[in-house]
């Protein structure tokens, strides 16, 4: 599944530094606005202890972890919704992502300039929120104009529903409320999603701090927490420059020593990757054996045929059944054959809801 998270923020808040930590791609990182012009794209491997354990057991010839694409998007400035700076390009790039990682500068450093001349992460957040809301307002108003023509047909009940949802969104946006914070019924939610609005995307606020604040945060982080408490958004504290130093170390032991000195149990980028996975409401199932151990990403709550279709569309079309082993059973017993002998392989049909960590084998016929 080609899933994308877009790293966004004002110019010079640490987006490219964070991107460099996250992926094998390398974005230019410099002390001036608009250093990033074209969106850099990197593929991130999702750290997964389950897959590591499965490879230890099966010793496969090939290991394929699950991944997420991270896009480092050019910095935004006031007026972007009207095309200022790189606004049009920024907004087009963010529209293509599934979720937003909003980087906020939460540290003082006179040697690193700020586009607005002072450090205020809440203000910075509001700048980007406003620009995205203004762009969404433009989109919704255009939709309202279009659907109003269809309302002339009294039998067109769908047009009436679309008009009502669009009007509800417009009123919220005019009050500075992002679409993700609006309470919708299930049917309204489906209509809202069809508008593909920028502020409807799930968001995680990444507070970029200095090394001293990497473990417990600081006053800037607390101000952000207070500002977003009603947004149902995730917050992650990370010292991007320190993570960059950790990423440069060659051995696992060196990295662990560095982390211990900081009082951290794992790299912040690992937490960010897991949080991004959670943000997208994703889970993982596995296929494993002597040839290959592979992690497969799926949206939480899908049924077996849809999960099979992630491997190949033919698997879904000709789905017969799924053989499922629970991860803990596989690790405890040590092989598929041992699980079969112990009666730990469940045969599931089309209504089975796949669970995170399931080890799957699909039977199909096309």
Buried (B, 14 or more C-beta within 10 A) or exposed (E): EEBBBBBBBBBBBBBBBBBBBBBEBEBEBEEEBBBBEEBBBBEBBBBBEBBEBBBEBBEBEEBBBBBBBBBBBBBBBBEBBEEEBBBBBBBEBBBEBBBBBBBBBBBEEEEBEBBBEEBBBEBBBBBBBBBBBBBBBEBBBEBBEEBEEEEEEEEBEEBBBBBEBBEBBBEBBEEEBBBBBBEBEEEBEEBBEEBEBBBBBBBBBBBBBBBEBBBEBBEBBEBBBEBBEEBEBBBBBBBBBBBBEBEEEEEEEEBBEBBEEBEBEEBBBBBBBBBBBBBBEBBBBBBBBEEBBBBBBBBEEBBBBBBBBBBEEEBBEBBBBBBBBBBEBBBEBEEBEEBEEEEBBBEBEEEBEBEEBBBBBBEBEE
